[in-house]
Amino acid sequence: MNASTQTHPAESSEFLSRLHDGELSVSEAASFEEHRRTCSRCRKSADSYSRALSIFRSASPRPAASDLSARILRKVRAQSPSRRPFGVTFGIDVRWAGVCAAALVVVIMAASILDEGPMPSIVLAPPPAEPRSVRARLLESPAPEAAAKENPAAKPDRRASLQAAAPSNAAPSPKVGALSSEVAQSAEAPAAPRTPGVTDATAPIGADFSAREEAAQPPAAAAIGGTAATSDAPLEKRRDEPRIAAKMAAPPAARNRVSADAPGGEAGAAAPPASEAEAPVRMRIQPMDGFGSAPAIERGEDFALAPFRGREFLLVVDTGGRVRSCVPAGARESDAKESLRQRTKDEREREDLSPLLDVRFAPGDRPRRLRIRIE
Amino acid sequence: MSETEKSDEELLASARGGDEEAFGLFVRRHAETVHRWMARAVGQEDADDATQEVFLKAYRGLGSFRGDAPPRAWLASIADNAVKNRYRSRSRFRRVFAGSYDDSPGLEPRAVGNGPEDDARTGESRRLVTEALKQLEPEFRMPVVLRDIEEWSYDEIAVSLSLPIGTVKSRIARGRGQLREILAPLLSGRWP
């Protein structure tokens, strides 16, 4: 502190600041008040200091604009590249998440559409060709041998089976014999595409006729073409009325599924082995409810269950031994898991399980829940 | 707990975690205050820009806020740096473009009134005071504003600006002294 400030303390900014803030000691304050009464210079300096600060305080600025906060936030958003933009929550950009979700939905929908679309031949067989028309034609038309003689071009070849399997409405080749034409017409029906040569358990009944009736024939002949084998077979054999009648007596679904196991109906190739086709139907029963041994079967182990060979079902049997409900529980051994997975729900719902519902068990004192396997 | 019930510290913590709404609420809470500081420190016409700059720096520096000082002290520190940087760059600009840049617009003739205090309450005097403040050293502005306008204690100012309390007192005293000298013509009636 220089001599001037010692003589006139109000010349010092620090002193005035302390004075203004009331930080002077009691003695300092009393001394300055004494000096101030006699020193106009210090009095004037102290007064101007107080007035300057008073002006400074009283000159209140204009209030901020009402949209200042909004402008600030806009600027923060616009000029903050180092941070995540608005719309990003929990590290996930909502906009991209939306795009990904939409893409996922499209993929799922496409997958479901493809799943319901034409199946590979192993799964979705076409609805059965009219077996009656085949049989009727077989009975009414000239013998295949005669037709073959009339039209030498109608040799049993693979083309016939391909035509029979084709889903198009194309007319059969004129070179193909009458029977082949008829088979082609039969196979035209509601047909989903099929691939010849692939085992199809849901092939039309006509194929089953051929397959079964020609089972005794050499496999090579059956492989060349079911039509040819059928054509070449003795007509009397195909007119084995008791056997046909037995098959026709079976429920439609069962008839449709009677182990055709050959693609392209009569034109199909691979017939099942004779031993498998003609083996007796057996049911293996496993109680699922823990109420003792399985009830005896009173009726049902017959040919009608043949289409269900290799499959397992869950049955609910009432006290009278009647099957109240039947649900597929297992897969056919001959079917790959893939084909079963691809089988649509609709197809499963269309499946006629009535032969299983016709099974009768020995009456009991309580309803039973059974798992059966058709063998 | 809703956003509006959160403390400033909680809002800043949420904003650090990416909650933009929390930072928006923090801005809305303090925009008026920061604008008041900046209107005194840099002038009314630059107050909006300066306020935006303060919050932009705050947003970018969210990670550096550790909560050991109140959020308003953190804002004051940012404001102080913003003021000093603003006038530091202007000084550099003035040096480079010496003679072609006039940063000291003439003060308007003082309005006729009953006295300086009365006049200060008018818009014209307010503008004059603002113009006078522009002549204050930048490093003195925020301490003076916080002390004489916001009435913060020396301790609060020292913590906010990360300065020793003696330095704070010295800067405030010197700033007040400059202010008195700048406003002397107005006080003596010699304002042009």
Interface residues (C-beta under 8 A of the other chain):
Chain A: S13 E14 L16 S17 R18 H20 S48 Y49 R51 A52 L53 S54 I55 F56 R57 S58 A59 S60 P61 R62 P63 A64 A65 L68 S69 R71 I72 L73 K75 V76 Q79 S80 S82 R83 R84 F86 V88 T89 F90 G91
Chain B: G18 E20 F23 G24 V27 R28 A31 E32 H35 R36 A39 R40 Q44 A47 D48 T51 Q52 F55 L56 Y59 R60 P116 E117 A120 R121 S125 R126 V129 T130 L133 V144 D148 I149 K169 S170 I172 A173 R174 R176 G177 L179 R180 L183 A184 L186 L187 S188
